Amino acid sequence: MSMTREEIISVLGPADEGLVVEIAATGATVEELREAWAWLHGDEALIGEGRPMPGTRVAALIEMLEPEGEER
């Protein structure tokens, strides 16, 4: 089941409506969105915590959420 607008906003905070629609269209879960957010905004690399690399949907969400022009 795709995420609702409210679930997406609960993770991202105020967000562009186009981005909300794009994220909802991925079919990702709210847990996957939280994981993507953690990968982008974690104080330390999650790989150091023993977490596996992000899956396909999480990686796609990271790409959507990453600020333009910023590469990791």
DODOTOR-906538 format. One record per residue (C-alpha): residue number from 1; residue in one letter; chain; x, z, y. Coordinates in steps of 0.25 Angstrom, whole numbers, plus 5000, padded with zeros to 4 digits. Each point is the difference from the previous one (the first is absolute). Layout:
# DODOTOR-906538
<rec pos="NUM" code="A" unit="A" X="X" Z="Z" Y="Y"/>
...
This chain:
# DODOTOR-906538
<rec pos="1" code="M" unit="A" X="5000" Z="5000" Y="5000"/>
<rec pos="2" code="S" unit="A" X="5006" Z="4996" Y="5013"/>
<rec pos="3" code="M" unit="A" X="5002" Z="5010" Y="5011"/>
<rec pos="4" code="T" unit="A" X="4990" Z="5003" Y="5011"/>
<rec pos="5" code="R" unit="A" X="5003" Z="4999" Y="5015"/>
<rec pos="6" code="E" unit="A" X="5000" Z="5015" Y="5001"/>
<rec pos="7" code="E" unit="A" X="5010" Z="5002" Y="4988"/>
<rec pos="8" code="I" unit="A" X="5009" Z="4991" Y="5007"/>
<rec pos="9" code="I" unit="A" X="4999" Z="5006" Y="5013"/>
<rec pos="10" code="S" unit="A" X="5002" Z="5014" Y="4994"/>
<rec pos="11" code="V" unit="A" X="5014" Z="4995" Y="4995"/>
<rec pos="12" code="L" unit="A" X="5004" Z="4992" Y="5012"/>
<rec pos="13" code="G" unit="A" X="4993" Z="5006" Y="5012"/>
<rec pos="14" code="P" unit="A" X="4995" Z="4991" Y="5010"/>
<rec pos="15" code="A" unit="A" X="5003" Z="4986" Y="4996"/>
<rec pos="16" code="D" unit="A" X="4997" Z="4985" Y="5004"/>
<rec pos="17" code="E" unit="A" X="4987" Z="4996" Y="4993"/>
<rec pos="18" code="G" unit="A" X="5007" Z="4987" Y="4995"/>
<rec pos="19" code="L" unit="A" X="5010" Z="5008" Y="4993"/>
<rec pos="20" code="V" unit="A" X="4989" Z="5009" Y="4994"/>
<rec pos="21" code="V" unit="A" X="4993" Z="4988" Y="4995"/>
<rec pos="22" code="E" unit="A" X="5013" Z="4994" Y="4994"/>
<rec pos="23" code="I" unit="A" X="5003" Z="5013" Y="4993"/>
<rec pos="24" code="A" unit="A" X="4986" Z="5001" Y="4994"/>
<rec pos="25" code="A" unit="A" X="5001" Z="4986" Y="4995"/>
<rec pos="26" code="T" unit="A" X="5013" Z="5004" Y="4991"/>
<rec pos="27" code="G" unit="A" X="4991" Z="5007" Y="4990"/>
<rec pos="28" code="A" unit="A" X="5010" Z="5012" Y="5001"/>
<rec pos="29" code="T" unit="A" X="4996" Z="5014" Y="4999"/>
<rec pos="30" code="V" unit="A" X="5001" Z="5011" Y="5010"/>
<rec pos="31" code="E" unit="A" X="5011" Z="5006" Y="4991"/>
<rec pos="32" code="E" unit="A" X="5008" Z="4987" Y="5001"/>
<rec pos="33" code="L" unit="A" X="4998" Z="5000" Y="5015"/>
<rec pos="34" code="R" unit="A" X="5005" Z="5014" Y="5001"/>
<rec pos="35" code="E" unit="A" X="5012" Z="4997" Y="4992"/>
<rec pos="36" code="A" unit="A" X="5003" Z="4988" Y="5009"/>
<rec pos="37" code="W" unit="A" X="4999" Z="5008" Y="5012"/>
<rec pos="38" code="A" unit="A" X="5009" Z="5010" Y="4994"/>
<rec pos="39" code="W" unit="A" X="5011" Z="4990" Y="4997"/>
<rec pos="40" code="L" unit="A" X="4999" Z="4995" Y="5014"/>
<rec pos="41" code="H" unit="A" X="5000" Z="5013" Y="5007"/>
<rec pos="42" code="G" unit="A" X="5007" Z="5010" Y="4991"/>
<rec pos="43" code="D" unit="A" X="5011" Z="5008" Y="5006"/>
<rec pos="44" code="E" unit="A" X="5009" Z="4997" Y="4987"/>
<rec pos="45" code="A" unit="A" X="5000" Z="4988" Y="4991"/>
<rec pos="46" code="L" unit="A" X="4989" Z="5003" Y="4989"/>
<rec pos="47" code="I" unit="A" X="5010" Z="4994" Y="4990"/>
<rec pos="48" code="G" unit="A" X="5009" Z="5012" Y="5002"/>
<rec pos="49" code="E" unit="A" X="4988" Z="5008" Y="4995"/>
<rec pos="50" code="G" unit="A" X="5000" Z="4993" Y="4987"/>
<rec pos="51" code="R" unit="A" X="4988" Z="4991" Y="5003"/>
<rec pos="52" code="P" unit="A" X="4999" Z="4986" Y="4994"/>
<rec pos="53" code="M" unit="A" X="5001" Z="4988" Y="5010"/>
<rec pos="54" code="P" unit="A" X="4986" Z="4997" Y="5005"/>
<rec pos="55" code="G" unit="A" X="4991" Z="4991" Y="4992"/>
<rec pos="56" code="T" unit="A" X="4995" Z="4986" Y="5004"/>
<rec pos="57" code="R" unit="A" X="4988" Z="5005" Y="5008"/>
<rec pos="58" code="V" unit="A" X="5008" Z="5012" Y="5007"/>
<rec pos="59" code="A" unit="A" X="5011" Z="4990" Y="5004"/>
<rec pos="60" code="A" unit="A" X="4989" Z="4991" Y="5006"/>
<rec pos="61" code="L" unit="A" X="4995" Z="5011" Y="5008"/>
<rec pos="62" code="I" unit="A" X="5014" Z="5004" Y="5005"/>
<rec pos="63" code="E" unit="A" X="5002" Z="4986" Y="5004"/>
<rec pos="64" code="M" unit="A" X="4986" Z="5000" Y="5008"/>
<rec pos="65" code="L" unit="A" X="5003" Z="5014" Y="5006"/>
<rec pos="66" code="E" unit="A" X="5015" Z="4997" Y="5004"/>
<rec pos="67" code="P" unit="A" X="5002" Z="4998" Y="5015"/>
<rec pos="68" code="E" unit="A" X="5002" Z="4985" Y="5004"/>
<rec pos="69" code="G" unit="A" X="5015" Z="4997" Y="5000"/>
<rec pos="70" code="E" unit="A" X="5004" Z="5012" Y="4993"/>
<rec pos="71" code="E" unit="A" X="5008" Z="4998" Y="4987"/>
<rec pos="72" code="R" unit="A" X="5003" Z="5011" Y="4990"/>
